[in-house]
Amino acid sequence: FFFGVGLIPMSARKAVPLSKRILLSLAPSVVNQKSGPSLSRVGAIVEQISKAIKDQKKEAIIVAAKGPTPALYPSLFEQYGVQCTPVQSTSASDVKAEIQTLLSQGQVPLVTKDSDADAAQIAADASADLLVMLSNIEGVFSDAPGKKGAQLMNSLSPSETVQFGSGGMEEKVKAARQANGQQINAIIADGSQQEVVSRILKGENVGTVVQFEEDTTVGPLQICQQARRGLRELKDLSGEKRSELLRRVSKVLLDKADVILEANEKDLEYAKQTNLDPHMLARLKLSKAKLETLSKGINDISNQPDPIGQVVAAREITEGLVLRQETVPLGVLMVIFESRPDALPQVVALGLRSGNPLILKGGKEAAHTNACLLGLIHEVIAPEVGAYTYQLVASREDVASLMGMNNYIDLVIPRGSNQMVQSIQNSTKIPVMGHADGICHVYVDKLADLDKAKEIVVDSKTDYPAACNAMETLLIHEDLLSSGKASELVKAAQASNVKFYAGPRAQKDLSELGLEPTSSLGHEYGSLEAMVEVVSNMEEAVDWITKYGSAHTESIVTEDKEAAETFLKQVDSADVFHNSSTRFADGYRYGLGAEVGISTSRIHARGPVGVQGLLTTKWVMRSQSKHTVAQFNKGLWAYTHKPMAVTESQ
């Protein structure tokens, strides 16, 4: 019922893959290099065009700048079984006729021209569906490239205007508008990008689409600008008002539980039909119990003190001049999560409490559930908070475009697989907070209570095997071998359906268990599987965790308090426990109400990230009269730098 509510469609360039006749204009910077013709780049473009002609039945016209000899193109195309012929005519009418003839024969006409305006005219004369202008510029920017705040625009509609810097972008946009006049869309892109032609023809967000029709969809720049607007509006809400909105969100999860579960069932049915990975399927499923837990967590957040405007430090600079360090929201956050729809209300709640707007990207497998949840949230937080403050985008291509919005998005928080997190980290200049792996260890020391160890190991692995804080490696002190306690510990977990793989030493020391050898010494199974290894002492256990772990969560089971304290100090992970299950590494269980993710970073927040992890600080100075640095230089004032109590600075 709610599918589509709150979902922000971005320009998907739907017409581009449908374009049959393409004109490619190759600028001098594309076809030439300092030493002469750029054979590798021209060759790559020819290969991509040939593939489109053969596989997608496209028609192509090339308008190339002077540089490579006209004979080069036919020889390159010939390698792929495509015929390319230079156009010999000179008058406009004859060029038009010759191009039509060559196209009718299945050939690629080649015209040598340096002018973008000429390319646009030829596109119009040839009745092209799409004009692609490749140069050494990524596309059209919202302001002069290089200027602070300038962002690459995914699209440019007829009513939009931009500021041009130096170079030929103004001429390219004029040529694109010229083509628009004949109802031809144009794309301006960087010809040096990998697979640039193929990606454009697939409809990927490469360069800028200059459109002949107004675009009713919302592009990445508009999404970011709207989120910035939401940031300003959230700052105007009192802490009490934000608490009230959170209570509304908490309540709607219970009041509309049947609606939410109905949407979730649609996602589950589709997931089963498409054979979704069982671990992801487990994360996808919602229940009334889960919704009750979510509701309680969000209600707990609503009861927390207002975190914004808290004074961290205060100092008198001189008489009548006070400096305070105060907490403020981080800014616009982008949160990317896979098949965990329960993450959406949690992160929105944390965003509301901390005053941060969010751009959300959930997994496609949870599309119905996510849209339903956000639609309900939008309903209950209106009119105080606009829908643009918490937005849901649709595809990976959308995310790719947003990753370039480093002047608008302040932090990216990915929640999902190792592959997804690493991909995000490698694709953006925006700071990324999160963890790529959840390789958690339980070390059972020689002085461990065996019954405690059994319960902690079983709970750490079986409570929720797909969670990032589930135990993946069990380390056992060698002194537990001779007594049979090591085997007994493994068997206790096996009785709870845990399958163990043996590390190098465990293969020999626990051979009576008949365990398969492990294929990796540091692996996140995400299922009822784990590795077991035998270590000589605690120092070796710490070394193992340091080498093969992911700095997420580790636990020691021992009755030796001194050993426990040593372990807690030496293990440099985000969460380190004594006689506790690794599953406690969770924002809700920590009393944070919820978490936006778990960070293994050493900068800013670490471990489960709740409200406090979404704040930063700013310095606020207040003068009771007038203070200038010149006054200090003249000796009229003297620095006191006197620390002040927080209440004293109010």
C-alpha positions, 0 to 999 in steps of 0.5 A: 500500500505504501510502496513508493511513498518517500521513494525519491526517483532519480533521473534514470536516463530511461531514454538513453538505452532505447536510443537507436541512432547515436552520434559521438563527437570526439574532441581533440583531447580525446583523439590526441595526446602530446605525442600524436594520435591517442591510439589506445583511447580511440581504439577503446571507443571503437571497440565499444561502438562496435559492440553496441552495433553488433549486440544492441543493433545500434547505428553510430555516426562519428564526428571526430576532431582532426588528429588521427588520419581518417584511414585509422578509424576504418582499420580499427572498426574492421577488426570487429567486423564493422565497416566505417567510411569517411564522409567525402562531401563538403556541403551540408546537404551532401553530407546529410545525404551521404550519411543517410546512405552509409547508415542504410548500408550498415556502415559507420559514417565518419565526419572530421570536424572540430566544432561542437556546433557542427556535431549538433547540426549533423545530429539534427540532419541525421535524425539522431536519437542521442548526441554524445560529446566526449572531451576531457571534462566530466560533465556540467558542474553546478558552478565553475569547476574547481570553485568551492561547492561546485558539483557534477550535475547528473542532468541539466533540464531546459530551465536550469542555468549554470555558471561556466569556468574557463574552457569549452564547456559553454560551447558544449552546452550551447551545442547540446541545447542546439540538439535539444531544439530538435528533440535530441538529448545530449550527454557531455562526458569524459572520454578517458573514463573506462568503458565510457560509451558502453556505460552511457548506452546502458543508462548509467549515471556518466557525465551530464544529460542535457535534456530537451524536456523538463525532468520531473525526477529528482537528481542527486544534486537536488536530493542533497540540496533538499537534505541541506534544507532539512538540516536547517529546519531540524536545527529550529526544532526544540529537543522536546519537539524532537522527543515528541516526534520520536514517540510518534515514530515508536507508536506507529510501528506498533499501530501499523504492525500488520501493514508493515508485516504485509509489506515485508511478506511481499519482500519475503515472497520475492526473496524466496522466488529469487533464491536470496541467500539464507543469511540475507533472508534471515535479516530481511524477515520482520516479526511483531517481536522485532517491531516491539523491540524497535518501538521500545528502542526508539521510545528509549531514544525519545527519553534521552536528554537532548544531545544538541547544544551540550557544553563540552568545555568552557573557558574564559578568554579574558574578562567578559569574553567566554568560549564554549565548545558545544555539541552540534549535528554532524550534517547530512548523512547517507546510510546504506544498508542491505537486507535489514529493513529494521535498520531504517526506523532505527537510523531515522530515529537516531537522525531525529534525536541528533538533528541529522537529515538522512539519505537512505539506500536500502537493499532492493530485496527490502523495497516494499518494507523500506518504502512502507516504513518510511511512508509511515514515518513521514506521515507521523512526523509531518508537518514539523519535518518535511519528507525531504529530510529523510529520503530513500533512493532507489538504485546502485547507480543513484548511490554512485552519483551521490558518492560524488556529492562530497560538498553536500554529504558529510558522512557515509555509513554503510551497513552490509556485506564486506564487499559492499562496505569496501566498494563504498570506501573505495568510491568516494571522497566523503568520509566513511564510517563503518566496518568491512568485516565482523570477525569476532573471537571468543578466547577460553582461557586455561582458568575458565569456568567450563559451564560459563564458557559453554553458555557464552560460546553457544550464545555468541554463535547461535543467538543470531549467526548472521549478525556482525557481532556473532563469534566466528573464531573460538580460541582455546588454551592448550591446557584445556586439552588434556582434561578433555575440556576443549573437546567438551566445549566444542561438542557443546556448541555442536549440540546447538548445530554449530559446525566447526572447522579446524585451524592448523593446530586444532586439526592435530590436537582435536583430531578425535572430533574429525573436524574439516580443516579451515580454508581461511584463518580469518573468515566471517561465516555469517551462519552456524559455522565457526573456526576453532583453534588451539593457542599456547597462552593468552599472548598467542591469543591476542596475537591471533586476534590482532593478525586475523581479526577485524577489530570488531568484538572479542571476549575472554572467558576466565576466572583469572581477573588479572588475565582478564584485565590484561586481555581487555587492555591489550586487545585493540578492538572496538568492543572487548569483553570479559565473561560476556557474549560477543552479541552484547556489542549492540546499540540497543543492548548498550542502552543507546536505544539503537545504532546507526552501525558499528564502527571499527574506525579509530577516528570519531565514533567506535563500536556501536554508534548511537546518538553521540556518534552522530554529533560533532562540536563547534566553538561558540564565543560570546562577548559581553562588550567588544573584544578585538585581537588588537586590544590584546596586542596593545595590552588593553586586555590580557588572556586569562584562559581560565577554565569554567564550569559548564553551568558557570558559562551559561 
